Amino acid sequence: MSVLRRKFIWLISIAVILIIAVYGVYQATHGNQIYEITQTAQDISVVKPKVQNAVITHHYIGQVEAINQTDIVPYISGYVTEIAVHGGKQVKKGDVLAVLKQDDYIAKLAAADAELFALKTDFLNSKIKYERMKNSGEDVYSPQELDDAKSAFLASAGNLEQARANLLTAQINFDYTYLKAPFDGVLGNIAVSLGDYVSPQSRNLMELVQYNPIRVVFSVTDKEFLNHFDKKDDKNLVVKVQLANGDILPQNGEIQYTANVIDKNTNSLAVYAEFTNPDNRLIPNAYVQVLLERKYENVVLIDKSLLIMTTDGNYVHTVLNGILNMHKLHIYGEENNYIVAENNFADDEYIVKETVENAILGERVPYKIIENAEQ
């Protein structure tokens, strides 16, 4: 064997010895640390259920309806002599909208008043005559004369009442010459001109729509009805509307009533909510988004990714007394990326924050508690 070959074998041997030595030192200094990391990675991350209050918002499509909406038509016939308003005007109950020609009605009112005055005089005379004859006794007047006086008195009393009714009728007809607003509202187009002859059979002269308060109608399923509207004076339920431009109406609504039957075609129930509308931002026939907000107290928010859905219900994995379990949830709804569930957890029960195998359910597992973690 040559000297060069012996030197090469000698160098290879030294290199192997050095590698074995370095590996031994590494094992001596890092072996325990590797074992500890492996053990820590097997621990299941858990978090204590955080009990808090939550608001769940349900969204529905609603349509705005006027509580009162009417077409203005006259009760009597006549020529239009005055139009006191214009289209789009906001009016109050009792405001004069238009006036019909009053001459004939003023004359009839005056005639009825004069008739009443005359019949009052006739009534007083017949009354005085009858009472005087009655008080004079039968020695002065015969029974027939007393009966005739009594009949005349009663007839004058009847005529007087008829005259009062005629005057009232004349006054009512005169008042009908003023077309007045039956409620507060906003007028539409004025479809009548000065000088037009109108009657109760005429076309609608103008339309009046009430804006404040106003109603929003939306539909819910029978299940949603039982969840949200089966309680009287529910303080945890708030009704809002979002307008077409995205604004939320500042005024909250109040549920007035629901339909008395479920629509068989849609399996839904109409709900009627009333809103104050001082700025007329809710317009009849417009579509809005109804935001039904319900407040829940002392509930637990759980990340949706942790939810386990089965045919038997909804669950999450939990650790209780070191044992891995399947915990059944009573879910109220969703808010953002969280499930809002009833707080039916034990005091020392923890929610598992990662995916685990069902094969180890019921077994004792190592776990580590994460403080201040999102659930």
C-alpha positions in Angstrom: 0.0 0.0 0.0 1.4 3.3 -1.0 2.0 6.1 1.5 -0.5 8.4 -0.3 -3.3 5.8 0.1 -2.6 5.3 3.7 -2.8 9.1 4.3 -6.2 9.2 2.5 -7.7 6.4 4.7 -6.4 8.1 7.8 -8.1 11.4 6.9 -11.4 9.7 6.2 -11.3 8.0 9.6 -10.6 11.3 11.4 -13.6 12.9 9.6 -16.0 10.1 10.7 -14.8 10.3 14.3 -15.5 14.1 14.3 -19.0 13.7 12.9 -19.8 11.1 15.6 -18.5 13.4 18.3 -20.5 16.4 17.1 -23.7 14.4 16.9 -23.1 13.1 20.5 -22.6 16.6 21.8 -25.8 17.8 19.9 -27.9 15.0 21.4 -26.6 15.8 24.9 -27.4 19.5 24.7 -30.7 19.5 22.6 -32.3 16.1 23.0 -34.6 17.1 25.9 -35.7 20.3 24.2 -36.8 18.4 21.1 -38.8 16.1 23.3 -40.4 19.0 25.1 -41.5 20.7 21.8 -43.0 17.5 20.6 -45.0 17.1 23.8 -46.2 20.8 23.7 -47.4 20.4 20.1 -49.7 17.6 21.2 -51.6 19.8 23.7 -55.0 20.9 22.6 -55.7 24.7 22.7 -58.8 25.6 24.6 -60.5 28.8 25.8 -62.9 29.6 28.5 -66.4 30.5 27.1 -66.7 34.2 27.3 -70.2 35.2 28.5 -71.4 38.6 27.2 -74.4 40.4 25.7 -74.9 40.3 22.0 -77.2 41.9 19.4 -78.4 39.8 16.4 -79.7 41.6 13.4 -82.2 40.0 11.0 -82.8 41.6 7.6 -86.1 41.7 5.7 -87.4 43.5 2.7 -90.2 45.9 3.7 -92.6 48.2 1.8 -93.7 51.5 3.1 -97.5 52.1 3.3 -99.5 55.1 4.3 -101.7 54.6 7.3 -104.3 57.0 5.8 -104.6 57.8 2.1 -107.7 59.2 0.5 -109.0 60.9 -2.7 -110.7 64.2 -2.1 -114.1 64.4 -3.7 -117.0 66.8 -2.9 -120.1 65.8 -0.9 -122.3 68.2 -2.9 -122.4 69.7 -6.4 -121.2 73.1 -7.4 -118.7 75.2 -9.2 -115.1 75.6 -7.9 -114.5 79.2 -6.9 -111.2 78.8 -5.0 -108.3 76.4 -4.8 -106.4 77.1 -1.6 -103.5 74.6 -2.0 -101.0 73.3 -4.6 -99.6 69.9 -5.3 -97.0 68.6 -2.9 -98.2 70.9 -0.1 -98.2 69.5 3.5 -101.5 70.3 5.1 -103.1 69.9 8.6 -106.4 68.3 9.5 -109.2 70.8 8.9 -107.2 73.0 6.4 -109.4 74.3 3.5 -108.3 72.8 0.2 -110.9 74.2 -2.1 -114.2 76.1 -2.0 -117.4 75.6 -4.1 -119.8 78.4 -5.1 -121.7 79.2 -1.9 -124.6 81.6 -3.1 -127.3 78.9 -3.2 -126.2 77.3 0.0 -126.1 80.7 1.8 -129.6 81.5 0.6 -130.9 78.1 1.8 -129.2 78.6 5.1 -130.8 82.0 5.5 -134.2 80.6 4.6 -133.9 77.7 7.1 -132.9 80.2 9.8 -135.9 82.4 9.0 -138.2 79.4 9.1 -136.9 78.4 12.4 -137.5 81.9 13.8 -141.1 81.9 12.6 -141.9 78.5 14.0 -140.3 79.4 17.3 -142.9 82.3 17.5 -145.7 80.0 16.5 -144.6 77.4 19.1 -144.5 80.0 21.9 -147.9 81.3 21.1 -149.5 77.8 20.9 -147.8 76.8 24.1 -149.0 79.9 26.0 -152.6 79.5 24.7 -152.7 75.8 25.6 -151.3 76.4 29.1 -153.8 79.3 29.8 -156.8 77.2 28.7 -155.6 74.2 30.7 -155.2 76.3 33.8 -158.6 78.0 33.4 -160.4 74.8 34.1 -163.2 72.9 32.4 -165.8 75.5 33.4 -164.4 78.0 30.9 -163.3 75.8 28.0 -164.9 72.6 26.7 -162.9 69.4 26.5 -162.9 69.7 22.7 -161.4 73.2 22.9 -158.7 71.9 25.2 -157.9 69.0 22.9 -157.7 71.3 19.9 -155.3 73.7 21.8 -153.2 70.8 22.8 -153.0 69.4 19.3 -152.0 72.8 17.9 -149.3 73.0 20.6 -147.9 69.6 19.8 -148.0 70.3 16.1 -146.1 73.5 16.5 -143.5 71.6 18.6 -143.0 69.1 15.8 -142.7 71.8 13.2 -140.1 73.5 15.3 -138.0 70.4 15.5 -138.3 69.9 11.8 -137.2 73.5 11.2 -134.2 72.9 13.5 -133.3 69.8 11.4 -133.7 71.8 8.2 -131.4 74.5 9.5 -128.8 71.8 10.5 -129.0 70.3 7.0 -128.6 73.7 5.4 -125.6 74.4 7.7 -124.0 71.0 6.8 -124.5 71.6 3.1 -123.0 75.1 3.4 -120.0 73.6 5.3 -119.6 71.1 2.5 -118.8 74.0 0.1 -115.4 73.9 1.9 -113.3 70.9 0.9 -111.1 70.3 4.0 -108.3 67.9 4.8 -109.6 64.9 6.9 -106.1 64.3 8.4 -102.5 65.6 8.3 -100.8 64.7 5.1 -99.2 65.7 1.8 -101.2 66.5 -1.3 -100.6 65.0 -4.7 -101.5 66.5 -8.0 -104.4 68.9 -8.1 -106.7 67.6 -10.8 -109.3 70.4 -10.8 -109.4 74.0 -12.0 -111.3 77.2 -11.1 -114.7 77.2 -12.6 -115.0 73.4 -12.9 -118.4 72.0 -12.0 -117.9 69.1 -9.6 -120.2 66.6 -7.9 -119.9 63.5 -5.7 -119.7 61.5 -9.0 -116.8 63.6 -10.3 -113.3 62.3 -10.7 -110.9 62.7 -7.8 -110.0 66.3 -7.3 -106.8 65.6 -5.4 -105.1 62.9 -3.4 -104.1 63.2 0.3 -101.5 60.9 1.8 -100.5 60.7 5.5 -96.7 60.7 5.9 -96.4 60.9 9.7 -96.8 58.4 11.3 -96.3 55.9 8.5 -96.2 52.1 8.3 -93.7 49.6 7.0 -94.9 46.0 6.2 -92.6 43.0 6.0 -93.0 39.3 6.2 -91.5 36.6 8.5 -91.8 32.9 8.6 -93.8 31.1 11.3 -90.7 30.1 13.1 -89.4 33.7 13.1 -92.7 34.9 14.4 -92.5 32.5 17.3 -89.0 33.6 18.0 -89.5 37.4 17.8 -93.1 38.3 18.1 -94.6 35.9 20.6 -94.0 38.3 23.5 -95.9 41.4 24.5 -93.9 44.6 25.2 -90.6 42.9 24.3 -87.9 45.5 25.3 -85.1 43.5 23.7 -86.5 43.8 20.2 -85.7 47.0 18.2 -87.0 47.7 14.6 -85.0 49.9 12.3 -85.2 50.7 8.6 -82.4 51.3 6.1 -83.3 53.7 3.3 -82.4 53.2 -0.4 -79.3 55.5 0.0 -78.0 53.4 2.9 -79.0 55.8 5.7 -80.6 54.3 8.8 -83.8 56.2 9.8 -83.1 57.8 13.2 -86.5 56.8 14.6 -87.1 53.3 15.7 -90.3 51.6 14.7 -92.9 50.0 16.9 -94.6 46.7 16.0 -98.4 47.4 15.8 -99.8 44.0 14.8 -99.3 41.0 12.6 -101.6 39.5 10.0 -104.2 37.1 11.4 -103.3 34.2 9.0 -100.2 32.8 7.4 -99.9 33.1 3.7 -100.2 29.5 2.4 -98.2 30.2 -0.7 -95.2 31.7 1.0 -95.6 30.3 4.6 -95.0 33.8 5.9 -96.8 36.3 8.1 -97.1 40.0 7.4 -95.8 42.3 10.2 -96.9 45.9 10.5 -94.5 48.4 12.1 -95.2 52.1 12.6 -92.6 54.8 12.4 -92.7 58.5 13.1 -91.6 60.3 9.9 -91.2 64.0 10.6 -88.9 64.6 7.7 -91.0 62.6 5.2 -88.0 60.3 4.4 -90.2 57.3 4.3 -92.3 57.5 1.1 -95.4 55.3 0.5 -94.8 52.4 -1.8 -91.0 52.6 -1.4 -89.0 49.5 -0.6 -86.7 49.6 2.4 -84.6 47.1 4.4 -86.0 46.3 7.8 -83.4 45.6 10.5 -84.8 43.6 13.3 -82.3 43.8 16.2 -82.7 41.5 19.2 -80.6 41.8 22.3 -79.5 38.7 24.1 -78.0 38.8 27.5 -75.4 36.3 29.0 -74.7 34.4 25.8 -71.6 32.9 24.4 -70.1 33.9 21.0 -68.4 31.0 19.2 -66.3 31.2 16.0 -68.3 29.6 13.1 -65.3 27.5 12.1 -65.6 25.6 15.4 -69.2 24.6 14.7 -69.9 20.9 14.2 -73.2 20.2 12.4 -74.9 16.8 12.7 -78.3 15.4 12.1 -78.8 15.5 15.8 -78.0 19.2 16.2 -75.1 21.6 16.5 -72.0 21.0 18.6 -68.6 22.1 19.6 -65.7 20.1 21.1 -65.0 21.0 24.7 -62.7 19.8 27.5 -64.4 19.1 30.8 -62.3 17.8 33.7 -59.6 16.9 31.2 -62.0 14.8 29.1 -62.7 15.6 25.4 -66.5 16.0 24.8 -69.1 17.0 22.2 -71.1 19.9 23.7 -74.6 20.5 22.2 -75.5 24.1 21.4 -78.7 26.0 21.6 -78.1 28.6 18.9 -80.0 31.9 18.8 -78.5 33.2 15.6 -75.4 34.5 13.9 -73.6 37.9 14.1 -70.7 38.6 11.8 -68.5 35.5 11.9 -69.8 34.2 15.2 -72.5 31.9 16.5 -74.6 33.3 19.3 -75.4 30.4 21.7 -77.0 29.9 25.0 -74.6 29.8 27.9 -75.1 26.2 29.0 -71.5 25.5 29.7 -70.1 24.2 33.0 -67.9 26.4 35.1 -64.8 24.4 34.4 -65.6 23.6 30.7 -63.4 24.9 27.9 -64.1 25.2 24.2 -61.5 23.5 21.9 -60.0 26.0 19.5 -58.7 23.5 16.9 -59.7 20.5 14.9 -59.6 17.2 16.9 -60.5 13.6 16.0 -63.8 12.2 17.2 -62.0 9.0 17.8 -60.5 10.3 21.0 -63.9 11.5 22.4 -64.3 10.5 26.0 -60.5 10.3 26.6 -58.3 12.4 28.8 -56.4 14.8 26.6 -53.5 17.2 27.3 -54.6 20.8 26.8 -53.4 24.4 27.2 -55.6 27.3 28.1 -55.4 30.4 25.8 -56.0 33.6 27.6 -57.9 36.5 25.9 -58.4 34.6 22.7 -61.1 35.2 20.2 -63.7 32.5 20.5 
